[in-house]
Amino acid sequence: MIWYLPSCAFTRRHPETSERFCTWLKDRGVGIAGCCKEHGGEFAPGDTVLYNCVSCVLSVEEQSPGARPLSVYEYLLDQDDFPWPDLNGEEIVIQDCLRARSRTALQAAAREDLKRMNARPVELADRGASCTFDGVFLMKPLPERTIHAAPHAYGEIANFVTLRSEDEQERLMREHAALIAPRRAAAYCNSCFAGLLKGGANAVHLLDLICSRL
């Protein structure tokens, strides 16, 4: 069985895109699951679990170790009937995430997705396996509910937490956004996307961009 975790954070911020994408997936026999923190342990061995959120995949990996997580960015590359938009050769900065450092397939797929949309991915110096960016997620205490859903992963991620004041958070996000301007930036992580917006970057969530023709 193939399931999709729509991400509570993504659905709150992009409700129309989330609804259209879920409908497109359901038409192809994909089941739509609930919140990863409540349902992350309900997937059977052999199930494929599609995700668009870094927190979701961490929850599934610890709670349903027999399932196979797969990012939607990888999944869509194999869907011949998906209506990719045409971005007319636009240069778009690809924003990686610290919590996805080890997910080389996700990183590669995000870049290939941009190419499928006739965009040109632009790289930041802080990227890939050495990426340190995660919006302001690691500048605040980690949510207890998030830790509980993936205690092993977040036990390691806690080592990257450096508490910052609101003013410091905004300053750091603005400094990061200045590295991107005047181009648009595409993020595949909800926290990274929120951080880009906080800094004033011209940011778009990658899945929102991908689904613009649905």
Stockholm file with secondary structure:
# STOCKHOLM 1.0

chainA/1-214         MIWYLPSCAFTRRHPETSERFCTWLKDRGVGIAGCCKEHGGEFAPGDTVLYNCVSCVLSVEEQSPGARPLSVYEYLLDQDDFPWPDLNGEEIVIQDCLRARSRTALQAAAREDLKRMNARPVELADRGASCTFDGVFLMKPLPERTIHAAPHAYGEIANFVTLRSEDEQERLMREHAALIAPRRAAAYCNSCFAGLLKGGANAVHLLDLICSRL
#=GR chainA/1-214 SS CEEEECCHHHHHHCHHHHHHHHHHHHTTTCEECCCHHHHTTCCCTTCEEEESCHHHHHHHHHHCTTSEEEEHHHHGGGCTTCCCCCCTTCEEEEECCGGGTTCHHHHHHHHHHHHHTTCEEECCSSCGGGCCCCTTGGGSCCCHHHHHHSHHHHHHHGGGCCCCCHHHHHHHHHHHHHTTTTSEEEESSHHHHHHHHHTTCCEEEHHHHHGGGC
#=GC SS_cons         CEEEECCHHHHHHCHHHHHHHHHHHHTTTCEECCCHHHHTTCCCTTCEEEESCHHHHHHHHHHCTTSEEEEHHHHGGGCTTCCCCCCTTCEEEEECCGGGTTCHHHHHHHHHHHHHTTCEEECCSSCGGGCCCCTTGGGSCCCHHHHHHSHHHHHHHGGGCCCCCHHHHHHHHHHHHHTTTTSEEEESSHHHHHHHHHTTCCEEEHHHHHGGGC
//
